Every structure is written in structure tokens, then in C-alpha cells.
Amino acid sequence: MSGSAGAAAASASSAPPAQEEGMTWWYRWLCRLSGVLGAVSCAVSGLFNCVTIHPLNIAAGVWMIMNAFVLLLCEAPFCCQFVEFANTVAEKADRLRAWQKAVFYCGMAVVPVVISLTLTTLLGNAIAFATGVLYGLSALGKKGDAISYARIQQQRQQADEEKLAETLEGEL
């Protein structure tokens, strides 16, 4: 009896939180596509950034290539089949909440720009940063409907009118 309850709890905890957060299938695919495009952009720009004699540009380029590898590993592990731990890393990345992915991806994209502020690093990391922004927007959740918003506004307005009436009565 307790074994089946433990198995049910284990399966519930291993479910990716992205489905629990209410991300639609198309938004999840948009985030994944953005991650893959960000990885390609980081890799190409990182290679161009490494073709220089300035050490900070080389460091930023190497970081961008590492960003590309991590993005591909997390968002499209089938592209990294030659890496033995790719599936385990992808499963752990899928268990992260959307805001955690947003902070991680945006942080990864900002570091090369801080190291070397050039047009190549800005444009190369823009899509990777946008991936973090998309995950951050999904963490905020859906926008409320107009009816509940109007009801809240009406309650606030009535409360303000009551306070005003009480202050006016107190002055008389």
C-alpha cells in the first residue's frame, strides 16, 4: 500500500513543473526553438569573437561557445547525443521552474557582454537573452480577465468613497 503511494509521489515529483505552471504546448516549443536559435547565434558569434588578439574578446568568445553548448544541452539534448550525460542534464533542466531557467539563461547571456562589450557579443547573446525573457514571462503567468479586474477596481473605488465619506462626516 505504502509502496504504491511512494511511487505515485515519486512520479508526481518527477513531472516537469513547466506543465504545472500552465505553459501551453506552443509556448513551450517557442521557448525551446528560441533556445536552439540562441545556441546557434552564440556559437557563431563566439567563433567570430575568438578570431582576435584581444584576450577579453577571446574570453567572451569562449564563454559564448560554452553558453551555446549549455543551451543545446538543456533545450535540445538530441543534438548532443555524443555526450553521455546529455539526457540527465536535460531532465534536470526540465525540472527547473520557469523563473529559474530565466535567471540562468539571462545570467549566462549577460556575462560575455560584461567581459567584452562589442557588437558581436551583443548580437550573439541577444537571442539567448530573449530565451531567458520568454521563460521569465511564462513564470509571471497569464494575465487576469477583464471582469475580475473591473470587480477589483470597483471594490477599491467603493472603499475610497467610504473613507472619503467618513472623513467628511468627522469634520462636520
N, C-alpha and C positions, 0 to 999 in steps of 0.2 A: 504494500500500500504506500509506504513512505518512499519506496524506490520510484514509483510512477510519479509521485508528486515532485520528487527531486529532479526527475528527467524533464517534467513539464516546466519547472522553474529554470532549469539549465537551457532549455530550448527558448524560453521567453527572454532570458538574459542575453542569448547569443544573437537574437534578431537585431538587425541594424536599426539604430534609432532614427535613421532618415525616414523610414516608413512610419514610425510612431509620430514623428513631427508633422506629418501631413504633407510631405513633398509629393507633388504629382509625378507621374512617370515621365512626362515630357520635360519637367523642370530638372529632374534628376539626370536625364540624358543631356540636357543643355549644360549642366554643371560638368558632367564627365567630358563632353565634347570641348568645352572651354578649357578644361584641364589638359586635354591632349594637345589642343592647339597652342596653349600656353607653354607646354613642354617643348613642342617643336620650335616655337618662337625663341624660347630661352636657349635651346641648343644651338640654333643657327647664329643668334646674336652673340652667344658665348664664344663660339668658334671665331667669329669676326673680331671679338674683343681681345682674344688671346694673340692675335697677329699684330703685335706691337712690341715696343721695347720698354714701355712704362710698366713698372711692377704692379701698380694699383689696378691698371686695366687688366693685366693678366690675372690678378687675384679675383677681380669681379667676373671675368670670363669663366674662370674655373668654378666659381660659386654658381654662376648661371647654368653651367653644364650639369653641376650637381643638382640644382633645382629641377632641371629637365628630367633627370633620372628619377628623382623622388616623385615628381608629378606623374610620370608614366607608371611608376611602381604602384602608386596609390590609386590612380584613376583608371588605368588600363593595364592590368597585370599580364594580360595575354601578349602584350608587346615585349615583355621581359621574360619569356619562357626559359631563356638560358640561365636565369638567376634562380637558384634553388629555393630561396626564401621569399620569392615574389608573392605567392599566394597567401602566405601567412601575414605578410606586411599588408597586403590589400584587405584581408579580412579584418585586421586590427584597425586599419584606416576607415573601413566601413562602419565599425562600431563607434567611432568618434561622433560626437554631436556636431551639428552644422556650424555652430559658433566656434567650436574648437578647430574645425577644418579652416574656417575663415581666418582665424588668428594665425594659424600655422602657415597657410598659403600666402597671406598678405605679408607676414613677417619674413618669409623666405624671399619674397619678391622685392622687399624694401632694402635688404642687406646689400646687394650689389650696387644699388643706386647710391647708398650711403658711402660705399667704398670708392666708387668712381662715378661721378655724375657726368655722364656723356649721353648723347642722343641714342647711341646703340644700347646702352643699359636701360634707358627709359623706355624705348620702344620694345626692347626684347622682353622686359618684365611686365609690360602693360597687360597682356592677356593673362599672365599668371596672377597678377594682382586682381584682375577682373574676376577670375575664378574664385578668389577669396571673397570678393564683394558679393558674388552670386550666392555663395554659401552663407554669408552673413545676412543677406536679405531673406533667405529661407529660414534662418534662425529667428528672425523677427516675427514671422508668422503672417497669417492672412490679415488683410485689412477688415475692420468691422463693417457691418452693413449699415446702411443709412438710417434704418428705423431705430436701431439701438442707439446710434449716435444722436439722433434727434431727441430720443427719450432722455438721454443723459443731459443734453443741453437744456431741455425743458425743466428737468429737476433742478439744475443749477440756477436757472433763471428764477424759478419759484422760491428757492432758498434765499437768493439775493433780494427778492422783493419782500420776503418776510422779515429779513434783517433790517431792511430799509424802513419798513412799517414800524418795527419795534423801536428803532432809534428815533423816528419821528414822534411816536407816542410818548416816549420817555422825555423828550424835550418839551412837550406840551404840558 
